[in-house]
């Protein structure tokens, strides 16, 4: 019974970790760009 419930999550786990890592990097880059844009002095609007 225990043998039939074992699931090999090697490939699925790897794919999930790759997707999560890519999503995390995209979010970090997005927030960094927004932070740099917000921290720049706006000389055009004065």
NORQUI-V309855 format. One record per helix or strand. SS is the DSSP state (2 for helix, 1 for strand). FROM is the first residue (numbers start at 1). LEN is the number of residues. If there is no record, write none. Layout:
# NORQUI-V309855
<<SS | FROM | LEN> <SS | FROM | LEN>>
This chain:
# NORQUI-V309855
<<2 | 2 | 4> <2 | 10 | 30>>
